[in-house]
Amino acid sequence: MALVEAREKYVAVVEVTLFGGFEVRLPDGDVRDLPGQKDRALLAILALPPGTTRTRDKLAGLLWSDRGDGQARDSLKHSVARLRKCLQPADTQAIVADRQSVRLDPAAMTVDVATFEQLVEAGTPEEIERAIALYSGDLLDGISVRDAAFEDWLLIERQRLRDLVEEAAATLMRNSLSSGATKRAVAAARRLLSLDPLREEACRALVRIHADKGETAQALKLYEALHDLLHRELGVKPEPETTQLYEAIRHRQDKSAPNVADPGTNSEDAPDSAQLSLPDKPSIAVLAFENLSGDPEQEYFTDGIVEEIITALSRMRWLFVIARNSSFTYKGRAVDIKQVGRELGVRYVLEGSVRKASDRLRISGQLIEASTGVHLWADRFDGDLKDIFDLQDRVASSVIGAIGPKLEQAEIERAKRKPTEHLDAYDYYLRGMASVYRWTKDGVGEGLQLCNKAIELDPDFAAAHGVAAWCYFWRMANGWMSDREQETAEVARLVRRVTESGRDDAVALSFGGLALGYVTGDAESGIALCDRALTLNPNLAVAWSASGHLRACHGNPDVAVEHLAHAMRLSPLDPLFFFMQSFTAFAHFIAGRFDEAWPLAEAATREQPNYLSGIRIAAACDICAGRKDEARRFIAQALHLDPELRISNLKDRVGQIRPEYFEKYAEALRLAGLPE
């Protein structure tokens, strides 16, 4: 009864907005400021859906995975306290927490995401319209939390909700068309296209509606825009159903009306014939950054930063970079990014600004997909102006390290949407990378097959050879090799091809060097390849990571820690972040720094719980730090993933490492409970 009475107090509730940003509005209309990014992230996790009880360990692992258990739980406690202060008017208690768990009281608040999902599930046209209207942007748009576990959670939730709103809009469009509700169908189709410009079904519906209303010119222009977009983005033509509709409309067109040219001709309504075609690899233009300092003398500094970024990008052989003299022609002009993309023939545009105040400097940058205008990444960099050139190098390095994985991920997503019959070598390579990033036996196997297809199409494709060798690295690390002798020989062959055709390909050299050192045991040659990669591109995170791994396994743990730390700094959201953490922990383990080792090792396993090497390293680090229960838990987890794992066959699983390091590692695992 007391609980019912307590709930009746919630006549007005806290309103939480998570779509398109973040806002908390109290019952009196006051908007509460919650500046902490992790505090906002915590509220979002608790709110999806409200009332779900989350364990403190789970919450700490999602937001503070790079810290030890005690420190992570302490950070969570302080974050919960700040949320309570923000959300708790005098007569309410929105957050319910005990020593083990935390939850939100759903009677104390409304959350736009929860309302959206309820409306979609209800399914009436009116409720779906309300749901679509609630979706004002991606979940927590603009929120940046540098924790890989949370980034994974956020990526999954954003995609789930985007899929939900797209399917809701598509269902509303179809049902409205079948019932004759044309106005509602048009609104739904336009909303669907705003979410996915390549949604052909929506474009086809609008073409048909315009044609039925006698608006032939608008119908044909819609088709032509779709034709151009599909060709530019995916290298494909519209579906036969869409093309047939287009041809039927053209044939019905009044004979006296001006002819509408086929897509690609030089008619007034056709795409600009001067538009440059996109290169066969990802392409980018870096525009001159805007000088916001109010001091024209700072132009040299602003331009210098951009030149450093262009130079660093140009070292990436997989990337097509527009020269400074071309991209700087837009300096001082208000530009349309889509126009820049067309005129320079690039898929991505990087723009930014520089602001200097006294001895402080702020540099902001944003990466934009030119054809859609969608922002893929944005960040800012602050620093003192004590050493202007050092800061310039640091900013350029940070920007490159941050946008590199974003560019790669954007290209992988683009390749995954291409119909398989239109794939070429580069797309097979990208799909191979996407498969490996699943970190499963099947995913790595599929990635190897796709890289081999890329090599069949282009025998000199060095990066494909490097990633194929890298697949064998993962097979050995997880105990998936079926014929160690044959697979080791194949790694040597693949890396030999890298050195023949990819001497200037830093990515290929990095993957090849790592596989060579770990699988074949030729650490000296593997490290040499990584060092060459770093000479070619000192901003390449994977090169620093590979170098750090090999040095951890073959004799220089302190340098290994430095190189892996630099890799994590360059790419804090990297899909391989768990790998970097794990081998940083191994380097500390070898050096006897067990209290520094185990928090990193455990963080790596939280981020990637199926990575067997990481689990074994965590067990070794924990047992040496006196954490016996945790060590035995990791041994049990390792045996669940690899039931045949024993001390006697451990050497076949861990690859080639220095003999004394292996003995120390094996003894730690023996103490942790790994059977003989």
C-alpha positions as CSV (number, residue, x, y, z in Angstrom):
1,M,0.0,0.0,0.0
2,A,2.8,2.4,0.8
3,L,4.3,1.8,-2.6
4,V,1.0,2.6,-4.3
5,E,0.7,5.8,-2.2
6,A,4.3,6.7,-3.1
7,R,3.6,6.2,-6.8
8,E,0.5,8.4,-6.6
9,K,2.8,11.4,-5.7
10,Y,4.1,11.3,-9.3
11,V,1.5,13.6,-10.8
12,A,4.1,15.3,-12.8
13,V,7.2,13.4,-14.0
14,V,10.7,14.1,-15.2
15,E,11.0,14.1,-19.0
16,V,14.2,12.6,-20.4
17,T,15.1,13.2,-24.1
18,L,17.7,10.9,-25.6
19,F,16.9,11.2,-29.4
20,G,19.0,13.8,-31.2
21,G,21.0,14.8,-28.1
22,F,20.2,14.8,-24.4
23,E,17.9,16.8,-22.1
24,V,16.4,16.4,-18.7
25,R,13.3,18.5,-17.9
26,L,11.9,18.5,-14.3
27,P,8.1,18.6,-13.6
28,D,8.3,22.4,-13.0
29,G,9.7,22.9,-16.5
30,D,13.2,23.5,-15.4
31,V,15.9,22.0,-17.7
32,R,18.6,20.4,-15.6
33,D,22.2,20.6,-16.7
34,L,24.1,17.3,-16.6
35,P,27.4,18.2,-18.2
36,G,29.2,14.9,-17.4
37,Q,29.3,12.7,-20.6
38,K,29.4,9.5,-18.6
39,D,26.6,10.7,-16.3
40,R,24.4,11.2,-19.4
41,A,25.5,7.8,-20.7
42,L,24.6,6.1,-17.5
43,L,21.1,7.7,-17.5
44,A,20.6,6.5,-21.0
45,I,21.6,2.9,-20.1
46,L,19.3,2.9,-17.2
47,A,16.4,4.3,-19.3
48,L,16.4,1.6,-21.9
49,P,13.9,0.6,-20.9
50,P,13.1,2.4,-17.6
51,G,12.6,0.0,-14.7
52,T,15.2,-2.5,-15.9
53,T,17.5,-3.4,-13.0
54,R,21.2,-3.3,-13.9
55,T,23.9,-4.7,-11.8
56,R,26.6,-2.4,-10.6
57,D,29.3,-4.6,-12.2
58,K,27.5,-4.5,-15.6
59,L,27.2,-0.7,-15.4
60,A,30.8,-0.2,-14.3
61,G,32.0,-2.5,-17.1
62,L,30.1,-0.5,-19.7
63,L,31.4,2.9,-18.7
64,W,34.7,2.4,-16.9
65,S,36.1,-0.7,-18.5
66,D,39.6,0.7,-18.5
67,R,39.8,0.8,-14.7
68,G,40.1,-1.8,-12.0
69,D,36.9,-3.2,-10.4
70,G,37.2,-1.1,-7.3
71,Q,37.9,2.2,-9.1
72,A,35.2,1.5,-11.6
73,R,32.6,0.8,-8.9
74,D,33.6,4.0,-7.1
75,S,33.2,6.0,-10.3
76,L,29.8,4.5,-10.7
77,K,28.8,5.4,-7.1
78,H,29.7,9.1,-7.7
79,S,27.9,9.1,-11.0
80,V,24.7,7.7,-9.4
81,A,25.0,10.4,-6.7
82,R,25.2,13.2,-9.4
83,L,22.2,11.7,-11.2
84,R,20.2,11.6,-8.0
85,K,21.0,15.2,-7.4
86,C,20.0,16.2,-10.9
87,L,16.8,14.1,-11.1
88,Q,15.4,14.2,-7.6
89,P,12.9,16.9,-6.7
90,A,12.0,17.1,-3.0
91,D,9.1,14.6,-3.3
92,T,10.5,12.0,-5.7
93,Q,13.1,9.3,-5.9
94,A,13.8,8.6,-9.6
95,I,16.8,6.4,-9.0
96,V,16.5,3.2,-6.9
97,A,19.8,1.8,-5.9
98,D,21.3,-0.8,-3.5
99,R,24.8,-2.3,-3.1
100,Q,24.3,-4.6,-6.0
101,S,22.1,-2.9,-8.6
102,V,20.7,0.4,-9.9
103,R,17.4,1.1,-11.7
104,L,15.1,4.0,-12.7
105,D,11.6,4.1,-11.3
106,P,9.5,4.3,-14.5
107,A,6.7,6.0,-12.6
108,A,9.0,8.9,-12.0
109,M,9.8,9.8,-15.5
110,T,9.0,9.6,-19.2
111,V,11.7,8.7,-21.7
112,D,11.2,9.6,-25.4
113,V,12.9,6.3,-26.6
114,A,10.6,4.2,-24.4
115,T,7.5,6.2,-25.7
116,F,8.8,5.7,-29.2
117,E,9.0,2.0,-28.9
118,Q,5.6,1.7,-27.3
119,L,4.0,3.7,-30.1
120,V,5.7,1.6,-32.8
121,E,4.5,-1.6,-31.1
122,A,0.9,-0.2,-30.9
123,G,1.0,0.0,-34.7
124,T,-1.9,2.3,-35.6
125,P,-1.1,4.8,-38.4
126,E,-1.6,7.7,-35.9
127,E,0.7,6.1,-33.3
128,I,3.4,5.3,-35.9
129,E,3.3,8.9,-37.1
130,R,3.8,10.1,-33.5
131,A,6.7,7.6,-33.1
132,I,8.4,8.8,-36.2
133,A,8.0,12.4,-35.1
134,L,9.7,11.5,-31.8
135,Y,12.8,10.2,-33.6
136,S,14.6,13.6,-33.9
137,G,18.0,12.1,-34.4
138,D,20.3,9.3,-33.4
139,L,20.4,8.1,-29.8
140,L,22.6,10.4,-27.7
141,D,23.8,12.3,-30.8
142,G,26.8,14.4,-29.9
143,I,27.6,12.4,-26.7
144,S,31.3,11.2,-26.7
145,V,32.4,8.7,-24.1
146,R,35.9,7.3,-24.6
147,D,35.1,3.8,-23.4
148,A,35.1,1.0,-26.0
149,A,32.5,-1.1,-24.1
150,F,30.0,1.8,-24.1
151,E,30.8,2.7,-27.7
152,D,29.8,-0.9,-28.7
153,W,26.6,-0.6,-26.7
154,L,25.7,2.7,-28.2
155,L,26.5,1.6,-31.7
156,I,24.2,-1.4,-31.3
157,E,21.4,0.6,-29.7
158,R,21.6,3.4,-32.3
159,Q,21.4,0.8,-35.1
160,R,18.5,-1.0,-33.5
161,L,16.5,2.2,-33.1
162,R,17.3,3.4,-36.6
163,D,16.2,0.0,-38.0
164,L,13.0,0.3,-36.0
165,V,12.1,3.8,-37.2
166,E,13.0,2.9,-40.8
167,E,10.8,-0.2,-40.7
168,A,8.0,1.8,-39.0
169,A,8.1,4.4,-41.7
170,A,8.2,1.8,-44.5
171,T,5.2,0.0,-42.9
172,L,3.2,3.2,-42.7
173,M,4.1,4.1,-46.3
174,R,2.9,0.7,-47.6
175,N,-0.3,0.6,-45.6
176,S,-1.1,4.2,-46.5
177,L,-0.6,3.4,-50.2
178,S,-2.8,0.4,-50.1
179,S,-5.6,2.3,-48.2
180,G,-5.4,5.3,-50.5
181,A,-4.1,7.7,-47.8
182,T,-1.7,9.4,-50.3
183,K,-0.8,12.4,-48.1
184,R,0.3,10.1,-45.3
185,A,2.2,7.9,-47.7
186,V,4.1,10.8,-49.1
187,A,5.1,12.0,-45.7
188,A,6.2,8.5,-44.7
189,A,8.2,8.0,-47.9
190,R,10.0,11.4,-47.5
191,R,10.8,10.6,-43.9
192,L,12.2,7.2,-45.0
193,L,14.4,8.8,-47.6
194,S,15.7,11.3,-45.1
195,L,16.8,8.4,-42.9
196,D,18.2,6.3,-45.9
197,P,18.6,8.2,-49.2
198,L,19.2,4.8,-50.9
199,R,15.8,3.3,-49.9
200,E,14.6,2.6,-53.4
201,E,11.1,1.5,-52.3
202,A,10.4,4.9,-50.9
203,C,11.7,6.7,-54.0
204,R,9.6,4.4,-56.2
205,A,6.5,5.2,-54.2
206,L,7.1,9.0,-54.6
207,V,7.8,8.6,-58.3
208,R,4.5,6.7,-58.8
209,I,2.5,9.3,-56.7
210,H,3.9,12.2,-58.7
211,A,3.2,10.4,-62.0
212,D,-0.4,9.6,-60.9
213,K,-1.0,13.3,-60.1
214,G,0.3,14.3,-63.5
215,E,3.5,15.7,-62.2
216,T,5.7,13.9,-64.7
217,A,8.8,16.2,-64.5
218,Q,9.0,15.8,-60.7
219,A,8.6,12.0,-61.1
220,L,11.4,11.7,-63.6
221,K,13.7,14.0,-61.6
222,L,13.3,11.8,-58.6
223,Y,14.3,8.7,-60.6
224,E,17.3,10.5,-62.1
225,A,18.5,11.6,-58.7
226,L,18.2,8.0,-57.4
227,H,20.0,6.7,-60.5
228,D,22.9,9.1,-59.9
229,L,23.1,8.3,-56.2
230,L,23.1,4.5,-56.6
231,H,25.8,4.8,-59.2
232,R,27.9,7.1,-57.2
233,E,27.5,5.3,-53.8
234,L,27.3,1.6,-54.8
235,G,28.2,1.4,-58.5
236,V,24.8,-0.2,-59.3
237,K,21.6,0.7,-61.3
238,P,18.1,1.0,-59.9
239,E,16.1,-2.2,-59.5
240,P,14.2,-3.5,-62.6
241,E,10.9,-2.5,-61.1
242,T,12.0,1.1,-60.6
243,T,13.5,1.3,-64.2
244,Q,10.3,-0.2,-65.7
245,L,8.2,2.4,-63.8
246,Y,10.5,5.2,-65.2
247,E,10.2,3.9,-68.7
248,A,6.4,3.7,-68.4
249,I,6.2,7.3,-67.2
250,R,8.4,8.5,-70.1
251,H,6.2,6.8,-72.6
252,R,3.1,8.3,-71.2
253,Q,4.7,11.8,-71.3
254,D,2.9,14.3,-73.5
255,K,4.6,14.3,-76.9
256,S,4.7,18.1,-76.9
257,A,6.6,18.3,-73.7
258,P,10.4,18.7,-73.8
259,N,12.2,15.4,-73.9
260,V,13.7,14.2,-70.6
261,A,17.1,12.9,-71.2
262,D,18.3,9.5,-70.0
263,P,20.3,9.7,-66.8
264,G,23.9,10.6,-67.6
265,T,23.2,12.8,-70.7
266,N,23.9,16.5,-70.9
267,S,20.2,17.7,-70.7
268,E,19.4,20.5,-68.3
269,D,17.8,18.2,-65.7
270,A,20.5,15.5,-65.9
271,P,23.5,15.3,-63.6
272,D,26.3,17.7,-64.1
273,S,28.5,16.2,-66.8
274,A,31.6,17.9,-65.3
275,Q,31.1,15.9,-62.1
276,L,34.2,13.8,-61.4
277,S,33.8,10.1,-60.9
278,L,34.8,8.7,-57.5
279,P,38.2,6.8,-57.3
280,D,38.1,3.1,-56.7
281,K,39.2,3.6,-53.0
282,P,38.0,5.9,-50.2
283,S,38.7,9.5,-51.1
284,I,38.9,12.7,-49.0
285,A,39.4,16.4,-49.3
286,V,40.7,18.5,-46.4
287,L,39.4,22.0,-46.6
288,A,41.2,25.0,-45.2
289,F,40.2,25.4,-41.6
290,E,38.5,28.6,-40.5
291,N,40.6,30.9,-38.4
292,L,38.4,32.0,-35.5
293,S,41.1,33.8,-33.7
294,G,40.3,37.3,-35.0
295,D,44.0,37.6,-35.8
296,P,45.0,37.4,-39.5
297,E,48.5,36.6,-38.4
298,Q,47.3,33.2,-37.2
299,E,46.4,32.2,-40.8
300,Y,49.9,30.6,-41.2
301,F,49.3,28.4,-38.2
302,T,45.8,27.4,-39.3
303,D,47.0,26.5,-42.8
304,G,50.0,24.7,-41.4
305,I,47.8,22.4,-39.4
306,V,45.8,21.5,-42.4
307,E,48.9,20.9,-44.5
308,E,50.2,18.5,-41.8
309,I,46.9,16.6,-41.9
310,I,46.9,16.4,-45.7
311,T,50.5,15.1,-45.6
312,A,49.8,12.5,-43.0
313,L,46.6,11.3,-44.8
314,S,48.6,11.1,-48.0
315,R,50.8,8.4,-46.5
316,M,47.9,6.1,-46.3
317,R,48.1,4.2,-49.6
318,W,44.5,2.9,-49.3
319,L,43.2,6.5,-49.3
320,F,42.9,8.9,-52.2
321,V,43.7,12.5,-50.9
322,I,43.1,15.7,-52.8
323,A,46.1,17.9,-53.0
324,R,46.3,21.1,-50.9
325,N,46.3,23.4,-53.9
326,S,42.9,22.0,-55.0
327,S,41.2,21.8,-51.6
328,F,42.4,25.3,-50.6
329,T,40.6,26.9,-53.6
330,Y,37.5,26.9,-51.4
331,K,39.2,28.9,-48.7
332,G,37.2,31.9,-47.5
333,R,34.1,30.9,-49.3
334,A,30.8,29.6,-48.0
335,V,30.7,26.2,-49.6
336,D,28.2,23.4,-50.1
337,I,29.8,20.2,-49.0
338,K,27.9,18.2,-51.5
339,Q,29.1,20.5,-54.3
340,V,32.7,20.1,-53.0
341,G,32.3,16.4,-53.2
342,R,31.1,16.5,-56.8
343,E,33.7,19.0,-58.0
344,L,36.6,17.3,-56.4
345,G,35.3,13.8,-56.9
346,V,35.6,12.7,-53.2
347,R,33.4,10.7,-50.9
348,Y,34.5,12.5,-47.7
349,V,35.3,16.0,-46.6
350,L,37.2,17.1,-43.5
351,E,36.6,20.7,-42.3
352,G,37.3,22.5,-39.1
353,S,38.3,25.7,-37.3
354,V,41.1,27.1,-35.1
355,R,40.5,29.5,-32.2
356,K,43.3,31.1,-30.3
357,A,42.7,33.0,-27.1
358,S,45.7,34.3,-25.0
359,D,48.0,31.2,-24.6
360,R,45.2,28.6,-25.2
361,L,44.3,27.1,-28.5
362,R,41.2,25.1,-29.6
363,I,41.1,23.1,-32.9
364,S,37.8,21.5,-34.0
365,G,37.3,19.2,-36.9
366,Q,34.4,17.3,-38.5
367,L,34.3,14.5,-41.1
368,I,31.4,14.6,-43.5
369,E,30.1,12.2,-46.1
370,A,29.9,14.5,-49.1
371,S,27.0,12.9,-51.0
372,T,24.6,13.0,-48.0
373,G,26.0,15.8,-45.8
374,V,26.0,13.3,-42.8
375,H,28.5,14.0,-40.1
376,L,30.5,10.9,-39.4
377,W,32.8,12.2,-36.7
378,A,33.6,15.4,-34.8
379,D,36.0,16.3,-32.1
380,R,38.1,19.2,-30.7
381,F,41.6,19.5,-29.4
382,D,42.7,21.9,-26.7
383,G,46.2,22.9,-25.7
384,D,48.7,25.5,-24.5
385,L,50.5,27.6,-27.1
386,K,53.9,27.1,-25.5
387,D,55.3,25.2,-28.3
388,I,53.3,26.0,-31.4
389,F,54.9,23.4,-33.7
390,D,54.7,20.5,-31.2
391,L,51.0,21.3,-30.7
392,Q,50.5,21.4,-34.5
393,D,52.0,18.0,-34.8
394,R,50.0,16.6,-31.9
395,V,46.7,17.9,-33.3
396,A,47.5,16.6,-36.8
397,S,48.4,13.2,-35.3
398,S,45.3,13.1,-33.2
399,V,43.0,14.0,-36.0
400,I,44.5,11.3,-38.3
401,G,44.3,8.7,-35.6
402,A,40.7,9.5,-34.9
403,I,39.4,9.7,-38.5
404,G,41.3,6.7,-39.8
405,P,39.1,4.1,-38.1
406,K,36.0,6.2,-39.0
407,L,36.9,6.2,-42.6
408,E,37.6,2.5,-42.6
409,Q,34.4,1.7,-40.8
410,A,32.4,3.9,-43.2
411,E,33.9,2.1,-46.2
412,I,33.2,-1.3,-44.6
413,E,29.6,-0.4,-44.1
414,R,29.4,0.9,-47.7
415,A,30.9,-2.3,-49.0
416,K,28.5,-4.5,-47.0
417,R,25.6,-2.8,-48.7
418,K,26.8,-3.6,-52.2
419,P,25.2,-6.5,-54.1
420,T,27.8,-9.3,-54.1
421,E,27.8,-9.7,-57.9
422,H,29.3,-6.2,-58.2
423,L,32.2,-6.7,-55.8
424,D,35.8,-6.0,-56.8
425,A,39.0,-6.7,-55.0
426,Y,38.8,-3.7,-52.7
427,D,35.2,-4.5,-51.6
428,Y,36.2,-8.2,-50.9
429,Y,39.0,-6.8,-48.8
430,L,36.6,-4.5,-46.8
431,R,34.1,-7.3,-46.3
432,G,37.0,-9.5,-45.1
433,M,37.9,-6.9,-42.5
434,A,34.3,-6.7,-41.4
435,S,34.1,-10.5,-41.0
436,V,37.4,-10.6,-38.9
437,Y,36.0,-7.9,-36.7
438,R,33.3,-10.3,-35.5
439,W,36.2,-12.1,-33.6
440,T,34.7,-15.5,-34.0
441,K,36.1,-18.7,-35.6
442,D,33.6,-18.4,-38.4
443,G,34.2,-14.7,-38.9
444,V,37.9,-15.1,-39.1
445,G,37.5,-18.0,-41.5
446,E,35.1,-16.0,-43.7
447,G,37.5,-13.0,-43.6
448,L,40.3,-15.2,-44.9
449,Q,38.2,-16.5,-47.8
450,L,37.2,-13.0,-48.7
451,C,40.8,-11.8,-48.7
452,N,41.8,-14.7,-50.9
453,K,39.1,-13.7,-53.4
454,A,40.5,-10.1,-53.3
455,I,44.0,-11.6,-54.0
456,E,42.6,-13.7,-56.9
457,L,41.3,-10.5,-58.5
458,D,44.4,-8.5,-57.8
459,P,47.5,-10.6,-57.1
460,D,49.5,-7.5,-56.1
461,F,47.0,-6.3,-53.5
462,A,49.4,-6.0,-50.6
463,A,46.8,-5.1,-47.9
464,A,44.8,-8.2,-48.7
465,H,47.9,-10.4,-48.3
466,G,48.6,-8.7,-45.0
467,V,45.1,-9.2,-43.6
468,A,45.0,-12.8,-44.8
469,A,48.2,-13.4,-42.8
470,W,46.6,-11.6,-39.9
471,C,43.7,-14.1,-40.0
472,Y,46.2,-16.9,-39.3
473,F,47.5,-14.8,-36.3
474,W,44.0,-14.9,-34.9
475,R,43.6,-18.6,-35.7
476,M,46.7,-19.4,-33.7
477,A,45.9,-17.0,-30.8
478,N,42.5,-18.8,-30.3
479,G,43.6,-22.4,-30.9
480,W,41.7,-22.6,-34.2
481,M,44.6,-23.9,-36.4
482,S,43.9,-27.3,-38.0
483,D,47.3,-27.8,-39.6
484,R,49.9,-25.7,-37.9
485,E,52.8,-26.6,-40.2
486,Q,50.8,-25.8,-43.4
487,E,49.3,-22.6,-42.0
488,T,52.7,-21.4,-40.7
489,A,54.1,-21.9,-44.2
490,E,51.2,-20.0,-45.7
491,V,51.9,-17.0,-43.4
492,A,55.5,-16.9,-44.5
493,R,54.3,-17.0,-48.2
494,L,51.7,-14.2,-47.7
495,V,54.2,-11.9,-45.9
496,R,56.8,-12.5,-48.6
497,R,54.2,-11.2,-51.1
498,V,53.6,-8.2,-48.8
499,T,57.3,-7.4,-48.9
500,E,57.4,-7.8,-52.7
501,S,54.3,-5.7,-53.6
502,G,53.7,-3.6,-50.5
503,R,57.0,-2.1,-49.4
504,D,55.2,1.3,-49.2
505,D,51.9,0.0,-47.8
506,A,52.1,0.7,-44.0
507,V,48.9,-1.2,-43.3
508,A,50.0,-4.3,-45.1
509,L,53.4,-4.2,-43.4
510,S,51.9,-3.9,-40.0
511,F,49.5,-6.9,-40.3
512,G,52.2,-8.9,-42.1
513,G,54.9,-8.1,-39.5
514,L,52.6,-9.1,-36.6
515,A,51.7,-12.4,-38.2
516,L,55.3,-13.1,-39.2
517,G,56.6,-12.6,-35.7
518,Y,53.8,-14.4,-33.8
519,V,53.1,-17.3,-36.1
520,T,56.5,-18.1,-37.7
521,G,58.7,-16.9,-34.8
522,D,60.7,-14.5,-37.0
523,A,60.4,-11.7,-34.5
524,E,63.4,-9.7,-35.9
525,S,61.9,-9.6,-39.4
526,G,58.4,-8.9,-38.1
527,I,59.6,-5.9,-36.0
528,A,61.6,-4.6,-39.0
529,L,58.4,-4.6,-41.0
530,C,56.5,-2.8,-38.3
531,D,59.3,-0.2,-38.0
532,R,59.1,0.4,-41.7
533,A,55.4,0.9,-41.4
534,L,55.9,3.5,-38.7
535,T,58.5,5.3,-40.9
536,L,55.9,5.4,-43.7
537,N,53.1,6.5,-41.5
538,P,53.9,7.5,-37.9
539,N,50.2,8.1,-37.2
540,L,49.0,4.6,-38.0
541,A,47.6,3.0,-34.8
542,V,47.8,-0.6,-36.1
543,A,51.5,-0.2,-36.7
544,W,52.2,1.0,-33.2
545,S,50.0,-1.8,-31.9
546,A,51.7,-4.5,-33.9
547,S,55.1,-3.2,-32.9
548,G,54.1,-3.2,-29.2
549,H,52.8,-6.7,-29.4
550,L,56.0,-8.1,-30.9
551,R,58.2,-6.3,-28.4
552,A,56.1,-7.5,-25.5
553,C,56.6,-11.1,-26.7
554,H,60.2,-10.8,-27.7
555,G,62.2,-8.9,-25.2
556,N,61.4,-5.2,-24.6
557,P,58.2,-4.8,-22.4
558,D,58.9,-1.2,-21.5
559,V,59.1,-0.1,-25.2
560,A,56.0,-2.4,-25.8
561,V,54.0,-0.4,-23.2
562,E,55.0,2.9,-24.8
563,H,54.1,1.7,-28.3
564,L,50.8,0.2,-27.3
565,A,49.9,3.4,-25.2
566,H,50.6,5.5,-28.3
567,A,48.4,3.2,-30.4
568,M,45.5,3.6,-27.9
569,R,46.0,7.4,-27.8
570,L,45.9,7.6,-31.6
571,S,42.8,5.4,-31.9
572,P,40.8,5.5,-28.7
573,L,37.7,4.0,-30.3
574,D,39.6,1.3,-32.3
575,P,37.9,-2.1,-32.8
576,L,41.2,-3.6,-31.7
577,F,41.4,-1.6,-28.4
578,F,40.9,-4.8,-26.4
579,F,43.9,-6.3,-28.2
580,M,46.1,-3.3,-27.3
581,Q,44.9,-3.5,-23.6
582,S,45.6,-7.2,-23.4
583,F,49.2,-7.0,-24.6
584,T,49.9,-3.9,-22.6
585,A,48.8,-6.1,-19.6
586,F,51.1,-8.9,-20.9
587,A,54.1,-6.5,-21.1
588,H,53.5,-5.4,-17.5
589,F,53.2,-9.1,-16.5
590,I,56.6,-9.9,-18.1
591,A,58.1,-6.8,-16.3
592,G,56.6,-8.0,-13.0
593,R,54.2,-5.1,-12.6
594,F,51.2,-7.2,-11.7
595,D,49.1,-4.5,-10.1
596,E,49.3,-2.5,-13.3
597,A,48.7,-5.6,-15.5
598,W,45.5,-7.1,-14.1
599,P,43.1,-4.1,-14.5
600,L,44.0,-3.8,-18.2
601,A,43.7,-7.5,-18.8
602,E,40.3,-7.7,-17.2
603,A,39.1,-4.6,-19.1
604,A,40.2,-6.3,-22.4
605,T,38.1,-9.4,-21.5
606,R,35.0,-7.3,-20.8
607,E,35.3,-5.6,-24.1
608,Q,35.9,-8.9,-26.0
609,P,34.9,-11.9,-23.9
610,N,35.6,-14.4,-26.7
611,Y,39.3,-13.5,-27.2
612,L,41.1,-16.5,-25.8
613,S,44.6,-15.0,-25.6
614,G,43.1,-12.1,-23.6
615,I,41.4,-14.5,-21.2
616,R,44.6,-16.5,-20.6
617,I,46.5,-13.3,-20.0
618,A,43.9,-12.1,-17.5
619,A,44.2,-15.4,-15.6
620,A,48.0,-15.1,-15.5
621,C,47.9,-11.4,-14.3
622,D,45.3,-12.1,-11.7
623,I,47.0,-15.1,-10.1
624,C,50.3,-13.1,-9.8
625,A,48.5,-10.2,-8.3
626,G,47.0,-12.4,-5.6
627,R,43.5,-12.5,-7.1
628,K,43.0,-16.3,-7.0
629,D,39.2,-16.4,-7.4
630,E,39.3,-14.1,-10.4
631,A,42.2,-16.1,-12.0
632,R,40.3,-19.4,-11.6
633,R,37.2,-17.8,-13.1
634,F,39.2,-16.9,-16.2
635,I,40.6,-20.4,-16.5
636,A,37.1,-21.8,-16.4
637,Q,36.1,-19.3,-19.1
638,A,39.1,-20.3,-21.2
639,L,38.3,-24.0,-20.9
640,H,34.7,-23.3,-21.9
641,L,35.9,-21.7,-25.1
642,D,38.8,-24.2,-25.7
643,P,38.0,-27.5,-23.8
644,E,41.2,-29.1,-24.9
645,L,43.5,-26.4,-23.6
646,R,46.3,-27.7,-21.3
647,I,49.7,-26.7,-20.1
648,S,51.1,-29.4,-22.4
649,N,49.6,-27.9,-25.6
650,L,49.8,-24.3,-24.5
651,K,52.8,-23.6,-26.7
652,D,50.7,-24.4,-29.8
653,R,48.1,-21.7,-28.8
654,V,50.3,-18.8,-27.8
655,G,52.5,-18.6,-30.8
656,Q,56.2,-17.8,-30.8
657,I,57.4,-15.8,-27.7
658,R,60.7,-15.7,-25.9
659,P,61.3,-19.0,-24.1
660,E,61.7,-17.5,-20.6
661,Y,58.6,-15.4,-21.1
662,F,56.7,-18.6,-22.0
663,E,57.9,-20.4,-18.9
664,K,56.8,-17.6,-16.7
665,Y,53.4,-17.4,-18.4
666,A,52.9,-21.2,-18.3
667,E,53.7,-21.3,-14.6
668,A,51.3,-18.5,-13.8
669,L,48.5,-20.4,-15.7
670,R,49.4,-23.6,-13.8
671,L,49.0,-21.8,-10.5
672,A,45.7,-20.4,-11.7
673,G,44.4,-23.9,-12.3
674,L,45.0,-24.8,-15.9
675,P,45.3,-28.6,-16.1
676,E,48.6,-30.3,-17.2
